[in-house]
Amino acid sequence: MNESHTRRSAGHASARQFLHTVLQRYAGLSEYADRGQVQSWRGREPYAIEFRTARNAAGDFRFDFDCPHPYPPLRHHISHHSLGWVADEAYLTLGYPTAEQPLSRRFDDRGYAVAAATGISRGAAHTIAGLLFPETGGLSLLSLQRLRFRGLKQVDGVACYRITGHWDRSRVTLLIGMQDLLLRECSEHRRRRVERRWPCALSALAGPETFTPPPASAAAAAAVMAPLTTNP
């Protein structure tokens, strides 16, 4: 399918206009949930982080992500982390296998909480927070330059528009559902990073405790976690 045909099928004059519609779709969601994985390559073996996202009608948010140890022989050691907010209270909890209890830090600004989680999650935390809550700041899909429709691609039986663009010198490919306008995949080729998402019903992931803030840990946790905001 050539680009002009794809544009006509999408009903939009350009890929940028289509992404505007995608962002409006996310901003208008009262509930959202997904499961996913982000893979990155720094050698021959990929490093994969599993994650789960939940957003309820009250605007509360929860993003859980599981990080294997970066050293391949120790990949069976998994750290379980959570980013989220309830009302105006944002938090980031880090659960390392060697820690006696999770380290939890509160944030006055959601953007700082997302920034602290972005590097650890290989960017996945910022991707979904920026879609569901545009005021989060940072790069968004509309920051992409040289946007182009590139035809269609099936993702798990879902027909998706394939769109390419560039962040700085890094080529990015997006796969977005034709019917539901939800992001299924974001690939950054220069960084050798692929983020995949499988939207699902909120009830499949969220329970009564999902949107309950964790108790704040000792003040020493702040000193441990402070570098996270500056070293993604």
C-alpha positions, 0 to 999 in steps of 0.5 A, spaced: 500 500 500 502 506 497 502 512 502 497 516 499 492 510 499 494 509 506 492 516 508 486 516 505 484 509 508 486 513 515 482 519 513 487 524 515 491 528 511 498 526 514 501 522 519 502 528 524 494 529 524 493 522 525 498 522 531 494 528 534 487 524 533 491 518 537 493 523 543 486 525 543 484 518 544 488 517 550 487 523 553 479 521 553 480 514 556 476 514 562 480 507 564 486 503 561 490 497 562 495 493 558 501 488 559 507 489 555 515 488 554 520 492 552 527 489 549 533 492 548 540 490 546 547 492 548 550 485 546 548 479 543 542 477 548 536 482 549 534 484 555 527 484 557 523 488 562 515 486 563 510 491 565 503 492 566 499 498 566 492 500 570 489 507 569 482 508 573 476 513 572 478 517 578 485 518 574 489 514 579 495 510 575 499 504 576 505 502 572 509 495 575 515 493 571 519 487 573 527 488 571 531 482 571 539 483 573 543 486 568 548 480 568 546 474 564 548 469 569 543 472 574 537 474 570 533 469 574 534 475 580 528 479 578 526 486 581 519 488 582 518 496 581 512 500 581 510 507 579 504 511 580 499 516 583 493 516 587 490 523 587 496 528 588 500 523 591 505 520 586 510 515 588 516 510 586 517 503 589 523 499 588 523 492 590 530 489 589 531 482 591 537 483 596 533 489 600 529 487 606 523 491 604 521 495 598 524 502 598 518 507 596 519 515 595 514 520 594 514 526 589 510 532 589 510 532 582 508 527 577 513 528 572 519 527 577 516 520 579 516 519 571 523 521 570 525 517 576 522 511 573 524 512 565 531 510 565 530 503 569 524 501 565 528 503 559 523 508 557 516 504 558 514 508 564 514 515 560 511 512 554 505 510 557 504 516 562 505 521 556 500 518 552 495 518 558 497 524 562 500 529 557 502 534 562 507 529 564 512 533 559 518 530 555 518 527 548 511 525 545 509 522 539 508 529 536 516 530 537 517 526 532 520 529 525 519 527 518 513 523 520 510 518 514 505 513 513 508 506 511 502 501 510 499 496 514 501 491 519 498 485 523 500 485 530 496 479 534 491 479 529 490 487 529 491 491 523 495 497 525 498 503 521 505 503 521 508 510 521 515 512 521 519 518 524 525 521 527 527 523 534 534 526 533 538 522 529 534 515 531 529 512 527 522 510 530 517 506 528 510 506 531 504 500 530 498 503 532 491 500 531 486 502 526 480 501 529 482 503 537 487 507 535 492 504 541 499 504 540 501 496 540 509 497 538 514 503 538 521 501 536 527 505 536 532 503 531 539 506 533 537 505 541 536 497 539 529 498 543 522 495 542 516 496 546 510 492 545 503 493 548 497 488 549 491 493 551 486 489 556 480 490 560 482 494 567 479 488 571 484 483 568 489 487 572 487 491 577 484 489 584 482 493 590 489 494 592 492 496 585 491 504 587 493 504 594 499 508 595 505 504 598 507 506 605 513 511 605 520 507 607 525 510 611 528 517 609 535 513 607 531 511 601 531 518 598 538 518 598 539 511 595 534 513 589 536 520 588 541 518 582 535 515 578 533 522 576 539 524 573 542 517 571 537 514 566 
